[in-house]
Amino acid sequence: MTSIPHPNSARWLLEVTAASASADPTAFQEQRHLLCSVAGFDPASRTWFVRIGVLDIRALEILQRLYEAAQRFGAEVRVQAIVAPDTWKGPCFTDVGELATLAAAQADRSRPLGQLPVS
């Protein structure tokens, strides 16, 4: 699913964010303990963030922990396809077809990501 980028080819990442739920200090520390090994934290926006360039065991662990935070603490998790910044040195999706469906779904903001369109 990933490969070494070719010149002039698009490089894609999944950017996953989780807005930290308002919580008492003890619950926030539990949330921090759950997420600190899989995502960075921006204290100004109280948002956890991570970029994924390959769907492997580690990516699944990251997603599982973020969704566990949503379930346990009410964090709001969002996933979107983004173009990899030039500074990104990790793995990335390079075939536009890999994320084309995801990007199209993300662009269709009238329905949740992953929900099939109503015909």
C-alpha positions as CSV (number, residue, x, y, z in Angstrom):
1,M,0.0,0.0,0.0
2,T,3.0,2.3,0.5
3,S,6.0,2.8,-1.7
4,I,8.9,5.2,-2.2
5,P,7.5,8.4,-3.7
6,H,8.3,9.1,-7.4
7,P,9.1,12.6,-8.4
8,N,5.9,14.6,-9.1
9,S,3.7,12.0,-7.4
10,A,1.3,12.9,-4.7
11,R,2.2,11.8,-1.2
12,W,-0.7,11.4,1.2
13,L,-1.2,11.0,4.9
14,L,-4.1,10.3,7.1
15,E,-4.3,13.1,9.7
16,V,-6.1,11.9,12.8
17,T,-7.1,14.4,15.6
18,A,-9.0,13.9,18.8
19,A,-10.4,16.9,20.6
20,S,-9.8,16.3,24.3
21,A,-13.0,16.0,26.2
22,S,-13.7,18.4,29.0
23,A,-12.9,16.3,32.1
24,D,-11.9,16.6,35.7
25,P,-8.1,16.5,36.3
26,T,-8.1,12.8,37.1
27,A,-10.0,11.8,34.0
28,F,-7.7,14.1,31.9
29,Q,-4.7,12.3,33.3
30,E,-6.2,8.9,32.4
31,Q,-6.8,10.2,28.9
32,R,-3.3,11.6,28.7
33,H,-1.9,8.3,29.9
34,L,-3.9,6.4,27.2
35,L,-2.8,8.7,24.3
36,C,0.7,10.0,25.1
37,S,2.5,7.1,23.5
38,V,0.5,7.3,20.2
39,A,-0.2,11.0,19.6
40,G,1.1,14.4,20.2
41,F,-0.8,17.0,22.2
42,D,-1.4,20.7,21.5
43,P,-2.3,22.3,24.9
44,A,-3.7,25.5,23.3
45,S,-6.4,23.6,21.4
46,R,-6.5,20.6,23.8
47,T,-6.2,18.4,20.7
48,W,-4.3,15.1,20.2
49,F,-2.9,14.7,16.7
50,V,-1.1,12.0,14.7
51,R,-0.3,11.5,11.0
52,I,-0.4,8.0,9.5
53,G,1.4,7.1,6.2
54,V,0.9,3.3,6.2
55,L,-1.9,1.1,7.4
56,D,0.0,-1.4,9.6
57,I,-0.2,-2.8,13.1
58,R,1.1,0.5,14.6
59,A,-1.5,2.5,12.7
60,L,-4.3,0.2,14.0
61,E,-3.0,0.6,17.5
62,I,-3.0,4.4,17.2
63,L,-6.6,4.4,15.8
64,Q,-7.8,1.9,18.5
65,R,-6.4,4.1,21.3
66,L,-7.9,7.3,19.8
67,Y,-11.3,5.6,19.5
68,E,-11.0,4.2,23.0
69,A,-10.5,7.8,24.2
70,A,-13.6,8.8,22.4
71,Q,-15.6,6.0,23.9
72,R,-14.2,6.4,27.5
73,F,-13.9,10.1,27.7
74,G,-16.0,11.6,24.9
75,A,-13.1,12.8,22.8
76,E,-14.2,13.8,19.3
77,V,-12.0,11.9,16.7
78,R,-11.7,13.1,13.1
79,V,-9.8,11.5,10.2
80,Q,-8.9,13.3,7.0
81,A,-6.6,12.7,4.0
82,I,-4.0,15.4,3.6
83,V,-1.1,16.0,1.2
84,A,2.2,15.1,3.0
85,P,4.2,18.2,3.8
86,D,7.6,18.5,2.2
87,T,9.1,18.1,5.7
88,W,7.4,14.7,6.3
89,K,10.2,12.0,6.3
90,G,8.0,8.9,7.3
91,P,6.1,6.5,5.1
92,C,3.3,7.8,3.0
93,F,0.6,6.7,0.6
94,T,1.8,7.5,-2.9
95,D,-0.9,6.0,-5.1
96,V,-3.8,8.5,-5.4
97,G,-6.2,5.6,-5.8
98,E,-5.3,4.4,-2.3
99,L,-6.9,7.4,-0.7
100,A,-9.2,8.7,-3.5
101,T,-12.3,7.2,-1.9
102,L,-11.4,8.5,1.5
103,A,-10.7,12.0,0.1
104,A,-13.9,12.0,-1.8
105,A,-15.8,11.0,1.4
106,Q,-14.1,13.7,3.4
107,A,-15.0,16.3,0.8
108,D,-18.6,15.2,1.1
109,R,-19.2,16.9,4.4
110,S,-22.9,16.2,4.5
111,R,-22.3,12.7,5.6
112,P,-20.0,11.1,8.1
113,L,-16.7,9.6,6.8
114,G,-17.3,6.0,5.9
115,Q,-21.0,6.2,5.5
116,L,-22.2,5.2,2.1
117,P,-24.0,7.9,0.1
118,V,-27.7,7.6,-0.2
119,S,-28.8,6.9,-3.8
